[in-house]
Amino acid sequence: MGLSFRKTIKLGRNTRLNVSKSGVSASRKAGPVTINSRGRITIRLGKGLTWRL
């Protein structure tokens, strides 16, 4: 595994700006579902368990 970097900045209650080595993206959360500006969808299934589409 290599070294990784990610910085998350809260813009509002359910909106975040993510800055990483690969670029900048925004994400918005609606209940257990998080939608990323890059098209990634993450669903929280339980505590510590997620499913990415």
C-alpha positions as YAML, in Angstrom:
chain: A
units: angstrom
residues:
- id: 1
  name: MET
  ca: [0.00, 0.00, 0.00]
- id: 2
  name: GLY
  ca: [1.19, 3.48, -0.79]
- id: 3
  name: LEU
  ca: [0.77, 6.74, 1.02]
- id: 4
  name: SER
  ca: [-2.60, 8.43, 0.48]
- id: 5
  name: PHE
  ca: [-3.94, 11.89, 1.23]
- id: 6
  name: ARG
  ca: [-7.51, 13.12, 1.62]
- id: 7
  name: LYS
  ca: [-8.94, 16.25, 3.22]
- id: 8
  name: THR
  ca: [-12.69, 16.64, 3.81]
- id: 9
  name: ILE
  ca: [-14.28, 20.07, 4.31]
- id: 10
  name: LYS
  ca: [-17.88, 20.36, 5.49]
- id: 11
  name: LEU
  ca: [-19.84, 22.89, 3.42]
- id: 12
  name: GLY
  ca: [-23.21, 22.32, 5.05]
- id: 13
  name: ARG
  ca: [-25.17, 19.79, 7.02]
- id: 14
  name: ASN
  ca: [-25.12, 17.07, 4.32]
- id: 15
  name: THR
  ca: [-22.55, 18.40, 1.83]
- id: 16
  name: ARG
  ca: [-18.79, 17.90, 1.82]
- id: 17
  name: LEU
  ca: [-15.88, 18.91, -0.38]
- id: 18
  name: ASN
  ca: [-13.22, 16.20, -0.70]
- id: 19
  name: VAL
  ca: [-9.66, 17.04, -1.74]
- id: 20
  name: SER
  ca: [-7.25, 14.21, -2.56]
- id: 21
  name: LYS
  ca: [-4.25, 13.38, -4.70]
- id: 22
  name: SER
  ca: [-6.55, 12.46, -7.61]
- id: 23
  name: GLY
  ca: [-8.49, 15.76, -7.49]
- id: 24
  name: VAL
  ca: [-11.48, 17.49, -5.93]
- id: 25
  name: SER
  ca: [-15.02, 16.14, -5.60]
- id: 26
  name: ALA
  ca: [-18.19, 16.97, -3.72]
- id: 27
  name: SER
  ca: [-20.51, 14.57, -1.96]
- id: 28
  name: ARG
  ca: [-24.05, 14.86, -0.64]
- id: 29
  name: LYS
  ca: [-25.69, 12.57, 1.89]
- id: 30
  name: ALA
  ca: [-29.39, 11.69, 1.98]
- id: 31
  name: GLY
  ca: [-30.12, 9.24, 4.78]
- id: 32
  name: PRO
  ca: [-27.92, 6.15, 4.38]
- id: 33
  name: VAL
  ca: [-27.07, 7.03, 0.75]
- id: 34
  name: THR
  ca: [-24.10, 9.21, -0.28]
- id: 35
  name: ILE
  ca: [-23.78, 10.46, -3.87]
- id: 36
  name: ASN
  ca: [-20.43, 11.72, -5.14]
- id: 37
  name: SER
  ca: [-19.93, 14.27, -7.94]
- id: 38
  name: ARG
  ca: [-17.83, 11.65, -9.75]
- id: 39
  name: GLY
  ca: [-20.84, 9.35, -9.97]
- id: 40
  name: ARG
  ca: [-20.02, 7.00, -7.09]
- id: 41
  name: ILE
  ca: [-22.89, 5.91, -4.84]
- id: 42
  name: THR
  ca: [-22.30, 4.53, -1.36]
- id: 43
  name: ILE
  ca: [-25.00, 2.93, 0.80]
- id: 44
  name: ARG
  ca: [-24.50, 2.46, 4.53]
- id: 45
  name: LEU
  ca: [-25.78, -1.00, 5.50]
- id: 46
  name: GLY
  ca: [-24.97, -0.83, 9.19]
- id: 47
  name: LYS
  ca: [-22.37, 0.37, 11.60]
- id: 48
  name: GLY
  ca: [-19.02, 0.14, 9.80]
- id: 49
  name: LEU
  ca: [-20.47, -1.67, 6.77]
- id: 50
  name: THR
  ca: [-20.95, 0.05, 3.38]
- id: 51
  name: TRP
  ca: [-21.71, -1.00, -0.18]
- id: 52
  name: ARG
  ca: [-20.33, 0.96, -3.16]
- id: 53
  name: LEU
  ca: [-21.98, 1.01, -6.58]
...
